[in-house]
Amino acid sequence: MTVSPARATRGHLAARFGSRTRVAAALAALAVPGAALVVASPPPAVAEPTDVVIAEDFSAGTLPAGWRVVDGTWKVENGRLLGTSASSSANNKVTFGGHLTDFRFEATVRFESAQSAARWAALGLDVPADGSTPWWIATMRSGSTASNGLEFAQRTTANAWNVTNTGSAPYAANTGRDVRVAVEVHGNQARWFFDGTERLRTSSLQRSTGGGLGLFVNGAAVSFDDVKVTELPPNGYLRPAGSPFTVIAHRGASSAAPENTLVAQEIARRAGADWIENDVQPSRDGVPFILHDGTVDRTTNGTGNLRDLTSAQLKALDAGSWFAPQYAGARIPTLAEQLADLRTRGGNLLLEIKGRHTKDEVAKIVQVIRDERMTDRVFVQSFEVDALRHSRELAPELPLGLLRSTLDADPVALAKELGLTAYNPDGNALLARPSVIADLHRAGVAVMAWTMDSAGQWQRLEQAGADAIITNRPAELAGWNAALLQRPQPGATTVTITSPAPAAHLDRAQSPVLAVAATEADTVTLTLDGKPVTVGEKLNLATLGAGPHTLVATATGPTGTASTTGTFTVTASQAGLGYLVLTSGVDRKAVAWMTKKLGDGKYADLAKYADREAGKLIPAEAARVIAADARTLAGK
């Protein structure tokens, strides 16, 4: 069944979800792990469970009404939608649904066949109904364990690829295996889920005003089932189940570069930060500048109060030498310069309005954000309640966060009063009273803890359910997130081929032992080039042809079946050929003749001799392999 697409404007959502509902009941009814909750002005609200706008299991046996085949072959077969692409250059697609700003798109995907492990299927996130460019997709390759096994990518108007983010899955999709995939989108941000766990995120989507959804296949036959699209409220700052922390770089990468500068911002961006946190204050002539302290003394070569200095005086200061000589000449950026850098090079801004600001001063900040076309990528926070009230009045589209050094008696009530999207306390204060996180989540309010720089703190906050960490060490937190995602989910069946090593190149003299690591598995099977082999046996490379070989390991356990593919290559070498001659039961006379030819590099003569003596002085199977390797070496 297909439900008519909903309109996903912010005003539409606010009109529909004006009253608060019970979060637990809503999530249970939606069956969407960690579905995001709306936080708007006025009070926070949550979406009703009727916000599933498309639910299609293809049980009708025909292409659903409103679904449009743009190119390729698409048909409903055996209760699934089957898309076929005969060429790796054909991005075949079917489109459907209306434009959504905040949504979760899920499907069960199975590769029925693939021309290679690089071929892919995709969920279309912003696609014109006629399939014309540009469009955005979330891609999964058949070989999803590759470094680019998962992608966020755009097909541009020039018909070229703009791949913004790549990642890998914990096991290969391969063929014949159902994988439940999902993408959660909030404006320009998206999270890629593979079997319930986030594996990739982006903040680089460039959204249209009318693009809908789609399914894509490339160089493969792929079937889709249980397609579900859920419209979500705008608060994408709550951490969904299966997702790690949002990484917020405090004053940029302030442990590695001079804080609140564009170089610190660039380092944080490269480190994998999702957001940059910086402070804004006005110069004497009213220009918003990025600086934490009330004075320029600590972080520049100047002196004096920031508010007493003109923008020209501030731009003349060196804001980098105090940190390290290589940063000499770094300047204090204006808010406009920082936003322009984020807009053109990528990233989002958690902007702290530092200290007391008049309404006119807040209005200037808002104007700069709007002039730089960054209202959908800026989150405003402050310790100053009045600054948040001004921001809410002047720019209700900007999400708000309240900074706190200690916890309020009733954070939920204060969040409702101020129309907060997030409550942002000192992390240590939060750890002293972690139950407040669940209280805020029930009200649809995210929690961003500052300034947490140790793995021990991160672990405790992750267990408590915090949504984001503001840290001086964004690279370390991004790495910690990645390590967290590598842990098998509780009860999950997993399997990995550990020997031979992935993509290993082996010569005849090596004898690797076939090894597999599995979790929650009752049985493990292994095949080599489609034939069963035994885990733990020594691999006899003397009998394999030179070239690539494929291992497939399959583990079956209480929660299902997991499979993975590994490849290795047998290479012809002088040492390997010598090993064959000496260990293959060759007559001593033949050994003497061939080792001399081998030492002289007379590979062509050796190959002819092996052919002539096959089944005589040289066992027939050994002669075949020796001759083949000798010819390979002769041709090099």
GITA-V852099 format. One line per field, one symbol per residue. psi: psi as a letter, one per 30 degrees, with the letter a starting at -180 (. if undefined). burial: # if it has 9 or more other ideal C-beta (glycine too) atoms within 8 Angstrom, else .. A space follows every 10 residues. Layout:
BEGIN
psi: ???
burial: ???
END
This chain:
BEGIN
psi: kkkkklkhle eeeeeehfkk ljeeeeeeef hjkhklkkjl jalkllklfg gjfkjkggff glklkfkkje lakklkkhgl jkkkjfkffj iklkllllkk ejlkjllkkk jelkflffll llkkfjkkeg gllllkljkk leifflfhfk lklkjlfghl kjjfklallf lkeakgkkkj lkkkkjbfkl kjkjhfkkfk llggkjkaff kbllkkkjhl kkkklhkkkk kklfigfkjl kgkalkjjjj haiffflklh lfeeeeeeef fgkelkklkk lkleggkklj kelflgeegl gallkeffkl eeeeffkjge efekefgkfk lklleeeeee eeeffkllkj jkjkakklee eeeeeeeeee eghgfggkkk llfjeeeeee eeeeiffklk kkkkelklei eeeeeeefhk ekkilkeeee ffifffeeee efggklkjkl jkgleeeeee eeefglelkk lfieeeeeee eeeeffkkkk fkklkkjfkl lkgkjklffl ikkjkkklkh kekklkkjhf kklkkflkkj fffklkaklk kkkkkkafga kkklkkllkk kkleeeeeee efgggkkeee eeeeeeeeef gieeeeeeee eegkfcfkke eeeeeeeeee eeeff.
burial: .#..##.#.# .###..#... #.#.###..# .#.####### ...######. ########.. ..##..##.# .#.#.#..## #####..#.# .######.## ########## ##.#.##### ########.. #..####### ######.### ######.... ..###.#### #####.#.## ########## ####.##### #####.##.. ########## #####.#### ########## .######### ####..#### #########. #.######## ####...### #.#.###.## .#.#.##.#. #.##..#### ###...#..# ########## ###...#### ####..#.#. ######.### .#.##.#### ##.#..#### ##.##..### ####..#... ##.###.### #######.## #..#.##.## ########## ###...##.# ##.####### ##.#####.# ##.##..... .######..# ...#.###.. .#####.### #..#.###.. ..#.#...#. ##...#..## #######... ########## ###.###### ##.#.#...# #.###.##.. ..##.##.## #.##...##. .######### ####..
END
